[in-house]
Amino acid sequence: LIQGFSFGGELIAAVLLVYEQPAKSRSFYTSVVIFCATLGMILASIVYYLLSLVITTEQFFAFSWRLAFAFGGIAILVSYFWRASIQET
């Protein structure tokens, strides 16, 4: 639930950030944001599927769900440093 709120807020913030780009490239950058959000959802499903192939349901609920969060943590760090390098408009 918390991830859903976070995703929704981040998606809107990212679209607003690229909306401030010059009009010529605005559509392209907005489509890149939406594409990346969709790609992230697909990759999350793939990670879950791959985990389900190698572990049992009991193992997943016991500890393996943390692996998916670890992969997400890497993405959070990358996006944080990328966002910190963007100049305010």
Phi and psi restraints in degrees (range 20) as a CNS / XPLOR table:
assign (resid 1 and name C) (resid 2 and name N)
       (resid 2 and name CA) (resid 2 and name C) 1.0 -64.8 20.0 2
assign (resid 2 and name N) (resid 2 and name CA)
       (resid 2 and name C) (resid 3 and name N) 1.0 -38.7 20.0 2
assign (resid 2 and name C) (resid 3 and name N)
       (resid 3 and name CA) (resid 3 and name C) 1.0 -63.8 20.0 2
assign (resid 3 and name N) (resid 3 and name CA)
       (resid 3 and name C) (resid 4 and name N) 1.0 -36.0 20.0 2
assign (resid 3 and name C) (resid 4 and name N)
       (resid 4 and name CA) (resid 4 and name C) 1.0 -63.2 20.0 2
assign (resid 4 and name N) (resid 4 and name CA)
       (resid 4 and name C) (resid 5 and name N) 1.0 -43.9 20.0 2
assign (resid 4 and name C) (resid 5 and name N)
       (resid 5 and name CA) (resid 5 and name C) 1.0 -64.0 20.0 2
assign (resid 5 and name N) (resid 5 and name CA)
       (resid 5 and name C) (resid 6 and name N) 1.0 -41.5 20.0 2
assign (resid 5 and name C) (resid 6 and name N)
       (resid 6 and name CA) (resid 6 and name C) 1.0 -63.2 20.0 2
assign (resid 6 and name N) (resid 6 and name CA)
       (resid 6 and name C) (resid 7 and name N) 1.0 -44.9 20.0 2
assign (resid 6 and name C) (resid 7 and name N)
       (resid 7 and name CA) (resid 7 and name C) 1.0 -62.4 20.0 2
assign (resid 7 and name N) (resid 7 and name CA)
       (resid 7 and name C) (resid 8 and name N) 1.0 -44.8 20.0 2
assign (resid 7 and name C) (resid 8 and name N)
       (resid 8 and name CA) (resid 8 and name C) 1.0 -62.1 20.0 2
assign (resid 8 and name N) (resid 8 and name CA)
       (resid 8 and name C) (resid 9 and name N) 1.0 -42.7 20.0 2
assign (resid 8 and name C) (resid 9 and name N)
       (resid 9 and name CA) (resid 9 and name C) 1.0 -67.6 20.0 2
assign (resid 9 and name N) (resid 9 and name CA)
       (resid 9 and name C) (resid 10 and name N) 1.0 -40.8 20.0 2
assign (resid 9 and name C) (resid 10 and name N)
       (resid 10 and name CA) (resid 10 and name C) 1.0 -68.4 20.0 2
assign (resid 10 and name N) (resid 10 and name CA)
       (resid 10 and name C) (resid 11 and name N) 1.0 -38.2 20.0 2
assign (resid 10 and name C) (resid 11 and name N)
       (resid 11 and name CA) (resid 11 and name C) 1.0 -63.1 20.0 2
assign (resid 11 and name N) (resid 11 and name CA)
       (resid 11 and name C) (resid 12 and name N) 1.0 -45.2 20.0 2
assign (resid 11 and name C) (resid 12 and name N)
       (resid 12 and name CA) (resid 12 and name C) 1.0 -63.6 20.0 2
assign (resid 12 and name N) (resid 12 and name CA)
       (resid 12 and name C) (resid 13 and name N) 1.0 -42.9 20.0 2
assign (resid 12 and name C) (resid 13 and name N)
       (resid 13 and name CA) (resid 13 and name C) 1.0 -63.0 20.0 2
assign (resid 13 and name N) (resid 13 and name CA)
       (resid 13 and name C) (resid 14 and name N) 1.0 -39.9 20.0 2
assign (resid 13 and name C) (resid 14 and name N)
       (resid 14 and name CA) (resid 14 and name C) 1.0 -67.5 20.0 2
assign (resid 14 and name N) (resid 14 and name CA)
       (resid 14 and name C) (resid 15 and name N) 1.0 -41.0 20.0 2
assign (resid 14 and name C) (resid 15 and name N)
       (resid 15 and name CA) (resid 15 and name C) 1.0 -64.5 20.0 2
assign (resid 15 and name N) (resid 15 and name CA)
       (resid 15 and name C) (resid 16 and name N) 1.0 -41.8 20.0 2
assign (resid 15 and name C) (resid 16 and name N)
       (resid 16 and name CA) (resid 16 and name C) 1.0 -65.0 20.0 2
assign (resid 16 and name N) (resid 16 and name CA)
       (resid 16 and name C) (resid 17 and name N) 1.0 -36.1 20.0 2
assign (resid 16 and name C) (resid 17 and name N)
       (resid 17 and name CA) (resid 17 and name C) 1.0 -63.2 20.0 2
assign (resid 17 and name N) (resid 17 and name CA)
       (resid 17 and name C) (resid 18 and name N) 1.0 -46.0 20.0 2
assign (resid 17 and name C) (resid 18 and name N)
       (resid 18 and name CA) (resid 18 and name C) 1.0 -76.8 20.0 2
assign (resid 18 and name N) (resid 18 and name CA)
       (resid 18 and name C) (resid 19 and name N) 1.0 -20.6 20.0 2
assign (resid 18 and name C) (resid 19 and name N)
       (resid 19 and name CA) (resid 19 and name C) 1.0 -65.5 20.0 2
assign (resid 19 and name N) (resid 19 and name CA)
       (resid 19 and name C) (resid 20 and name N) 1.0 -22.9 20.0 2
assign (resid 19 and name C) (resid 20 and name N)
       (resid 20 and name CA) (resid 20 and name C) 1.0 -81.8 20.0 2
assign (resid 20 and name N) (resid 20 and name CA)
       (resid 20 and name C) (resid 21 and name N) 1.0 2.2 20.0 2
assign (resid 20 and name C) (resid 21 and name N)
       (resid 21 and name CA) (resid 21 and name C) 1.0 -74.6 20.0 2
assign (resid 21 and name N) (resid 21 and name CA)
       (resid 21 and name C) (resid 22 and name N) 1.0 166.0 20.0 2
assign (resid 21 and name C) (resid 22 and name N)
       (resid 22 and name CA) (resid 22 and name C) 1.0 -56.5 20.0 2
assign (resid 22 and name N) (resid 22 and name CA)
       (resid 22 and name C) (resid 23 and name N) 1.0 148.2 20.0 2
assign (resid 22 and name C) (resid 23 and name N)
       (resid 23 and name CA) (resid 23 and name C) 1.0 -56.8 20.0 2
assign (resid 23 and name N) (resid 23 and name CA)
       (resid 23 and name C) (resid 24 and name N) 1.0 -32.0 20.0 2
assign (resid 23 and name C) (resid 24 and name N)
       (resid 24 and name CA) (resid 24 and name C) 1.0 -63.1 20.0 2
assign (resid 24 and name N) (resid 24 and name CA)
       (resid 24 and name C) (resid 25 and name N) 1.0 -37.2 20.0 2
assign (resid 24 and name C) (resid 25 and name N)
       (resid 25 and name CA) (resid 25 and name C) 1.0 -107.0 20.0 2
assign (resid 25 and name N) (resid 25 and name CA)
       (resid 25 and name C) (resid 26 and name N) 1.0 2.2 20.0 2
assign (resid 25 and name C) (resid 26 and name N)
       (resid 26 and name CA) (resid 26 and name C) 1.0 -60.9 20.0 2
assign (resid 26 and name N) (resid 26 and name CA)
       (resid 26 and name C) (resid 27 and name N) 1.0 -45.9 20.0 2
assign (resid 26 and name C) (resid 27 and name N)
       (resid 27 and name CA) (resid 27 and name C) 1.0 -63.5 20.0 2
assign (resid 27 and name N) (resid 27 and name CA)
       (resid 27 and name C) (resid 28 and name N) 1.0 -42.4 20.0 2
assign (resid 27 and name C) (resid 28 and name N)
       (resid 28 and name CA) (resid 28 and name C) 1.0 -62.4 20.0 2
assign (resid 28 and name N) (resid 28 and name CA)
       (resid 28 and name C) (resid 29 and name N) 1.0 -48.6 20.0 2
assign (resid 28 and name C) (resid 29 and name N)
       (resid 29 and name CA) (resid 29 and name C) 1.0 -67.2 20.0 2
assign (resid 29 and name N) (resid 29 and name CA)
       (resid 29 and name C) (resid 30 and name N) 1.0 -34.9 20.0 2
assign (resid 29 and name C) (resid 30 and name N)
       (resid 30 and name CA) (resid 30 and name C) 1.0 -64.7 20.0 2
assign (resid 30 and name N) (resid 30 and name CA)
       (resid 30 and name C) (resid 31 and name N) 1.0 -41.3 20.0 2
assign (resid 30 and name C) (resid 31 and name N)
       (resid 31 and name CA) (resid 31 and name C) 1.0 -66.4 20.0 2
assign (resid 31 and name N) (resid 31 and name CA)
       (resid 31 and name C) (resid 32 and name N) 1.0 -32.4 20.0 2
assign (resid 31 and name C) (resid 32 and name N)
       (resid 32 and name CA) (resid 32 and name C) 1.0 -65.0 20.0 2
assign (resid 32 and name N) (resid 32 and name CA)
       (resid 32 and name C) (resid 33 and name N) 1.0 -41.0 20.0 2
assign (resid 32 and name C) (resid 33 and name N)
       (resid 33 and name CA) (resid 33 and name C) 1.0 -61.9 20.0 2
assign (resid 33 and name N) (resid 33 and name CA)
       (resid 33 and name C) (resid 34 and name N) 1.0 -47.3 20.0 2
assign (resid 33 and name C) (resid 34 and name N)
       (resid 34 and name CA) (resid 34 and name C) 1.0 -65.2 20.0 2
assign (resid 34 and name N) (resid 34 and name CA)
       (resid 34 and name C) (resid 35 and name N) 1.0 -40.9 20.0 2
assign (resid 34 and name C) (resid 35 and name N)
       (resid 35 and name CA) (resid 35 and name C) 1.0 -60.5 20.0 2
assign (resid 35 and name N) (resid 35 and name CA)
       (resid 35 and name C) (resid 36 and name N) 1.0 -45.4 20.0 2
assign (resid 35 and name C) (resid 36 and name N)
       (resid 36 and name CA) (resid 36 and name C) 1.0 -66.1 20.0 2
assign (resid 36 and name N) (resid 36 and name CA)
       (resid 36 and name C) (resid 37 and name N) 1.0 -36.8 20.0 2
assign (resid 36 and name C) (resid 37 and name N)
       (resid 37 and name CA) (resid 37 and name C) 1.0 -63.8 20.0 2
assign (resid 37 and name N) (resid 37 and name CA)
       (resid 37 and name C) (resid 38 and name N) 1.0 -43.4 20.0 2
assign (resid 37 and name C) (resid 38 and name N)
       (resid 38 and name CA) (resid 38 and name C) 1.0 -65.4 20.0 2
assign (resid 38 and name N) (resid 38 and name CA)
       (resid 38 and name C) (resid 39 and name N) 1.0 -42.1 20.0 2
assign (resid 38 and name C) (resid 39 and name N)
       (resid 39 and name CA) (resid 39 and name C) 1.0 -61.0 20.0 2
assign (resid 39 and name N) (resid 39 and name CA)
       (resid 39 and name C) (resid 40 and name N) 1.0 -39.2 20.0 2
assign (resid 39 and name C) (resid 40 and name N)
       (resid 40 and name CA) (resid 40 and name C) 1.0 -62.0 20.0 2
assign (resid 40 and name N) (resid 40 and name CA)
       (resid 40 and name C) (resid 41 and name N) 1.0 -40.6 20.0 2
assign (resid 40 and name C) (resid 41 and name N)
       (resid 41 and name CA) (resid 41 and name C) 1.0 -66.2 20.0 2
assign (resid 41 and name N) (resid 41 and name CA)
       (resid 41 and name C) (resid 42 and name N) 1.0 -39.7 20.0 2
assign (resid 41 and name C) (resid 42 and name N)
       (resid 42 and name CA) (resid 42 and name C) 1.0 -65.1 20.0 2
assign (resid 42 and name N) (resid 42 and name CA)
       (resid 42 and name C) (resid 43 and name N) 1.0 -43.9 20.0 2
assign (resid 42 and name C) (resid 43 and name N)
       (resid 43 and name CA) (resid 43 and name C) 1.0 -63.6 20.0 2
assign (resid 43 and name N) (resid 43 and name CA)
       (resid 43 and name C) (resid 44 and name N) 1.0 -37.2 20.0 2
assign (resid 43 and name C) (resid 44 and name N)
       (resid 44 and name CA) (resid 44 and name C) 1.0 -62.7 20.0 2
assign (resid 44 and name N) (resid 44 and name CA)
       (resid 44 and name C) (resid 45 and name N) 1.0 -40.4 20.0 2
assign (resid 44 and name C) (resid 45 and name N)
       (resid 45 and name CA) (resid 45 and name C) 1.0 -65.7 20.0 2
assign (resid 45 and name N) (resid 45 and name CA)
       (resid 45 and name C) (resid 46 and name N) 1.0 -38.5 20.0 2
assign (resid 45 and name C) (resid 46 and name N)
       (resid 46 and name CA) (resid 46 and name C) 1.0 -65.9 20.0 2
assign (resid 46 and name N) (resid 46 and name CA)
       (resid 46 and name C) (resid 47 and name N) 1.0 -42.9 20.0 2
assign (resid 46 and name C) (resid 47 and name N)
       (resid 47 and name CA) (resid 47 and name C) 1.0 -60.8 20.0 2
assign (resid 47 and name N) (resid 47 and name CA)
       (resid 47 and name C) (resid 48 and name N) 1.0 -44.4 20.0 2
assign (resid 47 and name C) (resid 48 and name N)
       (resid 48 and name CA) (resid 48 and name C) 1.0 -61.7 20.0 2
assign (resid 48 and name N) (resid 48 and name CA)
       (resid 48 and name C) (resid 49 and name N) 1.0 -43.9 20.0 2
assign (resid 48 and name C) (resid 49 and name N)
       (resid 49 and name CA) (resid 49 and name C) 1.0 -62.0 20.0 2
assign (resid 49 and name N) (resid 49 and name CA)
       (resid 49 and name C) (resid 50 and name N) 1.0 -45.5 20.0 2
assign (resid 49 and name C) (resid 50 and name N)
       (resid 50 and name CA) (resid 50 and name C) 1.0 -64.0 20.0 2
assign (resid 50 and name N) (resid 50 and name CA)
       (resid 50 and name C) (resid 51 and name N) 1.0 -39.5 20.0 2
assign (resid 50 and name C) (resid 51 and name N)
       (resid 51 and name CA) (resid 51 and name C) 1.0 -63.4 20.0 2
assign (resid 51 and name N) (resid 51 and name CA)
       (resid 51 and name C) (resid 52 and name N) 1.0 -37.3 20.0 2
assign (resid 51 and name C) (resid 52 and name N)
       (resid 52 and name CA) (resid 52 and name C) 1.0 -69.2 20.0 2
assign (resid 52 and name N) (resid 52 and name CA)
       (resid 52 and name C) (resid 53 and name N) 1.0 -20.6 20.0 2
assign (resid 52 and name C) (resid 53 and name N)
       (resid 53 and name CA) (resid 53 and name C) 1.0 -76.5 20.0 2
assign (resid 53 and name N) (resid 53 and name CA)
       (resid 53 and name C) (resid 54 and name N) 1.0 -30.4 20.0 2
assign (resid 53 and name C) (resid 54 and name N)
       (resid 54 and name CA) (resid 54 and name C) 1.0 -105.5 20.0 2
assign (resid 54 and name N) (resid 54 and name CA)
       (resid 54 and name C) (resid 55 and name N) 1.0 -11.5 20.0 2
assign (resid 54 and name C) (resid 55 and name N)
       (resid 55 and name CA) (resid 55 and name C) 1.0 -132.2 20.0 2
assign (resid 55 and name N) (resid 55 and name CA)
       (resid 55 and name C) (resid 56 and name N) 1.0 159.8 20.0 2
assign (resid 55 and name C) (resid 56 and name N)
       (resid 56 and name CA) (resid 56 and name C) 1.0 -84.1 20.0 2
assign (resid 56 and name N) (resid 56 and name CA)
       (resid 56 and name C) (resid 57 and name N) 1.0 168.1 20.0 2
assign (resid 56 and name C) (resid 57 and name N)
       (resid 57 and name CA) (resid 57 and name C) 1.0 -62.0 20.0 2
assign (resid 57 and name N) (resid 57 and name CA)
       (resid 57 and name C) (resid 58 and name N) 1.0 -39.8 20.0 2
assign (resid 57 and name C) (resid 58 and name N)
       (resid 58 and name CA) (resid 58 and name C) 1.0 -63.5 20.0 2
assign (resid 58 and name N) (resid 58 and name CA)
       (resid 58 and name C) (resid 59 and name N) 1.0 -42.2 20.0 2
assign (resid 58 and name C) (resid 59 and name N)
       (resid 59 and name CA) (resid 59 and name C) 1.0 -65.2 20.0 2
assign (resid 59 and name N) (resid 59 and name CA)
       (resid 59 and name C) (resid 60 and name N) 1.0 -38.4 20.0 2
assign (resid 59 and name C) (resid 60 and name N)
       (resid 60 and name CA) (resid 60 and name C) 1.0 -61.3 20.0 2
assign (resid 60 and name N) (resid 60 and name CA)
       (resid 60 and name C) (resid 61 and name N) 1.0 -49.1 20.0 2
assign (resid 60 and name C) (resid 61 and name N)
       (resid 61 and name CA) (resid 61 and name C) 1.0 -70.4 20.0 2
assign (resid 61 and name N) (resid 61 and name CA)
       (resid 61 and name C) (resid 62 and name N) 1.0 -24.5 20.0 2
assign (resid 61 and name C) (resid 62 and name N)
       (resid 62 and name CA) (resid 62 and name C) 1.0 -75.3 20.0 2
assign (resid 62 and name N) (resid 62 and name CA)
       (resid 62 and name C) (resid 63 and name N) 1.0 -45.4 20.0 2
assign (resid 62 and name C) (resid 63 and name N)
       (resid 63 and name CA) (resid 63 and name C) 1.0 -151.4 20.0 2
assign (resid 63 and name N) (resid 63 and name CA)
       (resid 63 and name C) (resid 64 and name N) 1.0 -26.8 20.0 2
assign (resid 63 and name C) (resid 64 and name N)
       (resid 64 and name CA) (resid 64 and name C) 1.0 -72.0 20.0 2
assign (resid 64 and name N) (resid 64 and name CA)
       (resid 64 and name C) (resid 65 and name N) 1.0 -19.1 20.0 2
assign (resid 64 and name C) (resid 65 and name N)
       (resid 65 and name CA) (resid 65 and name C) 1.0 -60.8 20.0 2
assign (resid 65 and name N) (resid 65 and name CA)
       (resid 65 and name C) (resid 66 and name N) 1.0 -22.8 20.0 2
assign (resid 65 and name C) (resid 66 and name N)
       (resid 66 and name CA) (resid 66 and name C) 1.0 -67.7 20.0 2
assign (resid 66 and name N) (resid 66 and name CA)
       (resid 66 and name C) (resid 67 and name N) 1.0 -26.7 20.0 2
assign (resid 66 and name C) (resid 67 and name N)
       (resid 67 and name CA) (resid 67 and name C) 1.0 -63.1 20.0 2
assign (resid 67 and name N) (resid 67 and name CA)
       (resid 67 and name C) (resid 68 and name N) 1.0 -42.9 20.0 2
assign (resid 67 and name C) (resid 68 and name N)
       (resid 68 and name CA) (resid 68 and name C) 1.0 -62.4 20.0 2
assign (resid 68 and name N) (resid 68 and name CA)
       (resid 68 and name C) (resid 69 and name N) 1.0 -39.0 20.0 2
assign (resid 68 and name C) (resid 69 and name N)
       (resid 69 and name CA) (resid 69 and name C) 1.0 -67.5 20.0 2
assign (resid 69 and name N) (resid 69 and name CA)
       (resid 69 and name C) (resid 70 and name N) 1.0 -32.5 20.0 2
assign (resid 69 and name C) (resid 70 and name N)
       (resid 70 and name CA) (resid 70 and name C) 1.0 -65.2 20.0 2
assign (resid 70 and name N) (resid 70 and name CA)
       (resid 70 and name C) (resid 71 and name N) 1.0 -42.5 20.0 2
assign (resid 70 and name C) (resid 71 and name N)
       (resid 71 and name CA) (resid 71 and name C) 1.0 -62.0 20.0 2
assign (resid 71 and name N) (resid 71 and name CA)
       (resid 71 and name C) (resid 72 and name N) 1.0 -40.5 20.0 2
assign (resid 71 and name C) (resid 72 and name N)
       (resid 72 and name CA) (resid 72 and name C) 1.0 -65.8 20.0 2
assign (resid 72 and name N) (resid 72 and name CA)
       (resid 72 and name C) (resid 73 and name N) 1.0 -33.4 20.0 2
assign (resid 72 and name C) (resid 73 and name N)
       (resid 73 and name CA) (resid 73 and name C) 1.0 -62.8 20.0 2
assign (resid 73 and name N) (resid 73 and name CA)
       (resid 73 and name C) (resid 74 and name N) 1.0 -36.9 20.0 2
assign (resid 73 and name C) (resid 74 and name N)
       (resid 74 and name CA) (resid 74 and name C) 1.0 -63.3 20.0 2
assign (resid 74 and name N) (resid 74 and name CA)
       (resid 74 and name C) (resid 75 and name N) 1.0 -44.1 20.0 2
assign (resid 74 and name C) (resid 75 and name N)
       (resid 75 and name CA) (resid 75 and name C) 1.0 -63.6 20.0 2
assign (resid 75 and name N) (resid 75 and name CA)
       (resid 75 and name C) (resid 76 and name N) 1.0 -36.8 20.0 2
assign (resid 75 and name C) (resid 76 and name N)
       (resid 76 and name CA) (resid 76 and name C) 1.0 -63.7 20.0 2
assign (resid 76 and name N) (resid 76 and name CA)
       (resid 76 and name C) (resid 77 and name N) 1.0 -44.6 20.0 2
assign (resid 76 and name C) (resid 77 and name N)
       (resid 77 and name CA) (resid 77 and name C) 1.0 -62.5 20.0 2
assign (resid 77 and name N) (resid 77 and name CA)
       (resid 77 and name C) (resid 78 and name N) 1.0 -44.2 20.0 2
assign (resid 77 and name C) (resid 78 and name N)
       (resid 78 and name CA) (resid 78 and name C) 1.0 -61.8 20.0 2
assign (resid 78 and name N) (resid 78 and name CA)
       (resid 78 and name C) (resid 79 and name N) 1.0 -47.2 20.0 2
assign (resid 78 and name C) (resid 79 and name N)
       (resid 79 and name CA) (resid 79 and name C) 1.0 -68.4 20.0 2
assign (resid 79 and name N) (resid 79 and name CA)
       (resid 79 and name C) (resid 80 and name N) 1.0 -32.8 20.0 2
assign (resid 79 and name C) (resid 80 and name N)
       (resid 80 and name CA) (resid 80 and name C) 1.0 -62.9 20.0 2
assign (resid 80 and name N) (resid 80 and name CA)
       (resid 80 and name C) (resid 81 and name N) 1.0 -49.4 20.0 2
assign (resid 80 and name C) (resid 81 and name N)
       (resid 81 and name CA) (resid 81 and name C) 1.0 -68.1 20.0 2
assign (resid 81 and name N) (resid 81 and name CA)
       (resid 81 and name C) (resid 82 and name N) 1.0 -32.5 20.0 2
assign (resid 81 and name C) (resid 82 and name N)
       (resid 82 and name CA) (resid 82 and name C) 1.0 -66.8 20.0 2
assign (resid 82 and name N) (resid 82 and name CA)
       (resid 82 and name C) (resid 83 and name N) 1.0 -45.7 20.0 2
assign (resid 82 and name C) (resid 83 and name N)
       (resid 83 and name CA) (resid 83 and name C) 1.0 -64.5 20.0 2
assign (resid 83 and name N) (resid 83 and name CA)
       (resid 83 and name C) (resid 84 and name N) 1.0 -36.5 20.0 2
assign (resid 83 and name C) (resid 84 and name N)
       (resid 84 and name CA) (resid 84 and name C) 1.0 -66.0 20.0 2
assign (resid 84 and name N) (resid 84 and name CA)
       (resid 84 and name C) (resid 85 and name N) 1.0 -24.3 20.0 2
assign (resid 84 and name C) (resid 85 and name N)
       (resid 85 and name CA) (resid 85 and name C) 1.0 -86.1 20.0 2
assign (resid 85 and name N) (resid 85 and name CA)
       (resid 85 and name C) (resid 86 and name N) 1.0 -7.5 20.0 2
assign (resid 85 and name C) (resid 86 and name N)
       (resid 86 and name CA) (resid 86 and name C) 1.0 -83.1 20.0 2
assign (resid 86 and name N) (resid 86 and name CA)
       (resid 86 and name C) (resid 87 and name N) 1.0 133.1 20.0 2
assign (resid 86 and name C) (resid 87 and name N)
       (resid 87 and name CA) (resid 87 and name C) 1.0 -79.3 20.0 2
assign (resid 87 and name N) (resid 87 and name CA)
       (resid 87 and name C) (resid 88 and name N) 1.0 143.4 20.0 2
assign (resid 87 and name C) (resid 88 and name N)
       (resid 88 and name CA) (resid 88 and name C) 1.0 -70.2 20.0 2
assign (resid 88 and name N) (resid 88 and name CA)
       (resid 88 and name C) (resid 89 and name N) 1.0 148.4 20.0 2
